[in-house]
Structures are given as C-alpha cells and as structure tokens.
Amino acid sequence: MKPLPLLVILFLCLQQAAAQSPTGKYLLFSISGGLLYPRHPGKDVTKNFAYTTLPDAGGGRTSQTFNGSLGHSFANPSYTGDFINVEVAWNHHSIDFGMGLSQELKDNEGGYFKGGYRYHLPFKGFRLKAGLDLYYVMGSDNKLGSIDNKDQEIDLLGYKAKSQWTETSSDDDGNTETDTYYANKLDVIYRRSSFLAEPKIAITTTGKHFAFGLEAGWMFQLAQDAVIELQQSDTKGKTTHTVGKVSMNNNGSMGGPYVALTVGYYLWAKPKKPGDKPGLFGKKKAAPVDN
C-alpha cells in the first residue's frame, strides 16, 4: 500500500479515537530540564571599526582601530531551560504560556517568554498533542572588548564618549542633585533578541495528580534584533552610562530540532465523566482522562 493511503487511514483512526475519548478540562503546571538544540546558534560575532581619541591634557587626535570578537564560545549549541509552563485545556484544545532562561555563552544567560496552542488526541492513559508556540528571547550582554576612556574623549560610530559625564536626580520634595562621574573605560557590548516559532508534538501521561511528557519540535527564527551598545563605566566601577547604540546585521539564530522531558502537576481537573468532581490544589482529584 502506498504511503498516502496509509497516512489517510491513520488520520481517520486518530480522529475516531479523539471523538470517542473526552478530555474534560484541566489546569496543568509543568517544568522542564531544558530544550537542547544540536545546531549552532550562529557564527562568531566580530566587529571592527576605526575610532579617534583626544586627550584632555591637549594634543591632536589619534586614529586607532577596534577589533572585537566573542570567539568560538558564541557558536556553542544553545539551549532554553528551567522554564515554567502553565497549560489550560478544554475538550480537544489547550493554550499554554510560560517563561524561562536561555543561554548563548557559557556564563551569560538571558530570558524568554512563550505562549501557544495545542490540539489534543486523547487515548486511554495518555494524550498526543500537536501545536505551535511563539517565543520572544531576550539575549544577554556579551562584551566584545573595551577601549581606554580615562582622561580622553573617544569619537566612534557617530558618538562621542567624553572623559566625564553628569547625571541629575531629584527627590520627592523636588530637590535636584547633579553628580559628576569620571570615565575609566568604554565597553563595546553585543546583544541580540529573537522572535521564534516552534511547531511541536508531545506525548503526555494522564495520571490523577502528575503528568509526565516527552516532546519534540523544531525552532524557527522569524525576526531578530542585534545591536552594539557603547557603555562607559566610572573609575570606581559602580556606575555605567550608555553613550549610544548601533544596529548590526543578523547573526544566526537560536533554533533547530530539539527534544525535552517534562513533568507536570494538575492544579485543577474536571473530566467528562458523570460523578467525577474537580480537584484543586491538593484536594481529591479525578484523572483528566479516564476512559
């Protein structure tokens, strides 16, 4: 038999199983140990540009070149993990939303928010779910390098980083205070954020209290924002000041195929079965699916 008729028969069988297996309603809280992506999140990030310095003590401008790189560490496989997810289900549908951490470099972590939809095919003791999640990933600050900013002005990328800056603050009574800070160095920081789509399929058990699942999918990047931020720090290393930001071209994406294990707890469940009563936060519960 050809593959297409087999797929049609399988789809009809799944539809019949879904029609005969009510899911009820539930609220599921779940966590995961992390989503692993074997593909690299992008090529090495490098940035080279010319700049000039003007000493406060006098003299002419000096032309120099900045050479910055994040090295091969930025191309390590990326992951998202330690995420918290809440799923609200009714009949054959559910929506989910959550948050978590993401990593691009060994010691630098960012965060993300996610939300999506899933369609359920319930069977006795487990569910097959297919859906799509959308992610907004906020990247971490990764330093490309630094330029000496002490006692000299730096002219770069259309901005001037002076050797000192002032900041004005006010209290609740309207009194203002102006503080002067003396620059020590100018850090060149790379940061990117991404908007991603994640088609996925998952198999989840349907216990009375806990749910264990295995899911797999593929992350696709829809959009990316990458910037270079010029940030001064004072001589005490306690105060920073942003001189300006410059947009960069896209640099790879945090994506590719992934697999993950999840564990969840039913905060509330109401099966479609006469006589069953919903449970809530430790009260007696009935399984969300019970054929």
Summary of the structure (lengths in Angstrom):
residues: 291
radius of gyration: 26.7
end to end distance: 32.4
largest distance: 89.2
contacts: 899
relative contact order: 0.19
helix: 8%
strand: 63%
